[in-house]
């Protein structure tokens, strides 16, 4: 487990490095508006995942399993990163949109490497507690709040992080995308919770 722990810490450090590099790149072109730069779901989700992996990595290095709270944080991070990877591959990459990450290597880390690492870690490493499907509401709180804030900002100051949420398309179109993503979150979150129960002997929550 020590190697697993070290691998988690390395991936978490790569995420932090990618976010810092993105911040510096944006700052090199002018003042950074933190509400915009850190308003991207990709940035926020990766920072949540980095925190999760730093904690889980430290526990694994010490030969300890994740508690219920740390496991639930991992479930949230994994669900969010699965959505990040899917949305990037399906909606952003075909449009050539950087999704708030203009540096190619940082974009690769935050949109491709971290989602893949999240799926591999969650499905193949069994140092987590078993989580019940009743925990799904906890996973959905963050994306619901994030979407609400984005829609409010789009209607007021006009800033939106991703082109498919731009109200200029019409709120019917935006609502359609939001509904589709909500369904994806529910499905992904449910799958992540079910995966937590495979091949483990820890008590269910």
N, C-alpha and C positions, 0 to 999 in steps of 0.2 A: 504493500500500500504506500510505502514511502515514495516510490517512483511515481505513482498516481498523484500523490500530493504535490510533488515537485512539478509535475506536468501541469497541474491546475494553476499553480502559482506562476509558472512561466506564461501560460495563456493569459492569465489575469494581468500580468505585467505588460504583455504585448498590447492588450486592450488599452491600458492606461497610456502607454507610449503613443498609440495611434490617436487617442483622443487629444493628448497634449500636442502632438504634431499638427493635428487638424486645427486646434486653437491657434497655434503659432502661425500657421499658414494663412488663416483668415486675418489674424492681427497684422500680418505683413502687408495686407492690402487695405487696411483702414481700421477704424475703431471696431471692437468686437461687442456686439449686443448679446449678452449672455442669454437673454430670454429667447433669442432666435437660435443661436448656435446650439444651446443645450435644450432647445425645444424639440429637436428631432427625436423621434422614437428610437431610432438606431442608436444615438448617443446615450440616451437614458437607459435603454435596455442593456447595452453593453457595460455601462457602469454598474448596474445592478448585478449583472453576471460576474463582473470582476470582483465585486465585494463578496459575492457568494463563493467564488472559487478561491479567493484568498483565505476565507474562513474554512471552507471544506478542505482546502489544500493543507492548511496548518494542522487541522485535525487528523488528516490522513497520515501526514508525516509523523505524528505522535502515535499512530496506530489506533486512533479513536474513530468511531462512526459518527455520522451527523445526527444531531438531535432532531426532534420534530420541527422546531422552529427553523433550523438551518436547512432541513430537508424541504420545508415548504418554500423557503427563499430560493432554493435550487429549482423547485418546480416552477415558480414564477419566472425566474431567469430563463429556464429552458423553454417555457412556452413562448415568452416574448422573443427569444432569439430564433425560434422556429418560424414565427411570423415575420421577423426581420428578413430571414433568408428567403422565404417564399415571396413576400411582397417585392423584395429587390429583384429576384429572378423573373417574376411574372410581370410586374408593373413598371419598375424603374429601369432596370438594365436595358430592356428593349427600347426605351425612350432616350437612352444615353444619359439619364439623370444620375448625378452623383449622390443624391440623397443626403446632402449636407457634409459629405466627406470627399473633398476635391483631390486629395492626395491618393494616387493609385494604390500604393502599398497599404495605406491606412484603410482605404475603401475595401481592399481585399480582406484585411483582418476583421473589420467590423461587420461586413455584409456576408462574408463567405466562411472564413476560418472559424470565427466564434460560433455561428450557428451549427456548423458541422461538429465542432468540439463539444457543444452542448448536447447534441443528440447522442454522440458516442459515449460521453461521460455518463449521461443519465441512463442509457440503456445497457451499458456493459459493465459499469462499476456498481456493486451492490452495497455500498456503505451508507445507505439512507434508510430512513424509517418508511414504513408502509403508510401511504396517505389515502384517505377515503375520498370518494367522489363528492362528498359533502363539502370538501375544501375548495371546490371549483369557484365558489363565489369570491374567495380570497384572491385567487389568481385574476379574476375578471375586474376587480376594483380598479387597479392601476390603469389598464387600457381604456376603461370606460371614462375615468376622470381625464386621462390624456386626450381622448377624442373630444370630450366636451369642451375642454380648454381650447383646443385647436379650432373647433367650429366657432366658438365665441370670438376668438382672435380674428379668424377669417372674416367674420361679419362686422368687426369693429375697426381694427387697424389694418386689415387686409393681408396680414402675413399668414402664409400657410407653409408647412414644411415640405409637402409633397404635392405634385401637380394634380393627382387624382382627388385631392381634397380642396382644390381651388373653387370657391363659390362662383367664379366667373363661368364655370361650366353649367351652372344652374343647381339649385339645392336638391332637385330631384336626383340628378346624377350623383352628387356628393352623398346623398342619403343612401343610394344604392350601393356605392362603394363601402360606406360605413357599415351598412347591414351585412354585406358579404364578409367584411373583415371581422365583424362581431361573431358571425357564425364560425369562421376559421379559428378565432380565439377559443370559442367554446369547445370545438372539436379537438384542437391542439391541446388545450388544458386538460380535457378529459382523457386524452391519450397519454399525456404525461403522468397524470395521477394513476391511471391503470398500470402504466409501465413501472411505477414505483412499487407495485405489489408483486412483481414477477420475481420468483426465485429468492425471496427474502424471508427471514424468520423474525424480523423485528415486529413488535406489536403494532396493530393498525391504529389509526387515529380516526 
